[in-house]
Amino acid sequence: MTEEPIVPTVPFRSCPIQTSLGVLGRKWTMLILRDIAFLRLYRFNQILRATPGLTPRVLSLRLRELEAGGFIRHTELRTNPRLVTWSLTEKGTDTLPLLMGFIDFGSKWYSEQVFADKAPRTAKELFPDFYASR
């Protein structure tokens, strides 16, 4: 039994997975998006505290990359002392299904690490409101 390759209807100039991973595949990037999108952490120090191991230098770099890539925007609420918040753009919001895919995969295949009762779950079970609104 031979499996046929999955072929797109239009040829790619470059691989869209590889292209997307150019920004999203960098270390800490998906967790920063998680912090902003799901945990509603909008300030630098909140994001830094939510992700053990993430350094201020790397967070600053990733936030600049995400902003340059059009995934997030910063809003300066005050200049003295400086108060900046981060939020998702439309492009950033389009990463939510990707993040849900990771949640779905991890909740199914790594349930013993993710849940105290070790029972596998789907993202739809965990976030029914998210899926109801789509």
LINDAVEN-V641938 format. One record per pair of residues at least 24 apart in sequence whose C-alpha atoms are under 10 Angstrom apart, sorted by the first residue. I is the first residue (numbers start at 1). J is the second residue. If there is no record, write none. Layout:
BEGIN
I	J
I	J
END
This chain:
BEGIN
23	62
23	65
23	66
23	69
23	71
24	62
24	65
24	66
24	69
24	71
24	95
26	62
26	65
27	54
27	58
27	62
28	53
28	54
28	55
28	58
28	59
28	62
29	58
29	59
29	62
29	63
29	65
29	66
30	95
30	98
30	99
30	102
31	99
32	59
32	62
32	63
32	66
33	63
33	66
33	71
33	72
33	87
33	88
33	92
33	93
33	95
33	96
33	99
34	95
34	96
34	99
34	100
36	72
36	85
36	86
36	87
36	88
36	92
37	87
37	88
37	92
37	93
37	95
37	96
37	99
38	96
38	99
40	86
40	87
41	85
41	86
41	87
42	74
42	75
42	84
42	85
42	86
42	87
42	88
43	74
43	83
43	84
43	85
43	86
43	87
44	83
44	84
44	85
44	86
47	86
66	92
67	92
71	95
96	130
97	130
97	131
99	123
100	124
100	126
100	127
100	130
100	131
103	127
END
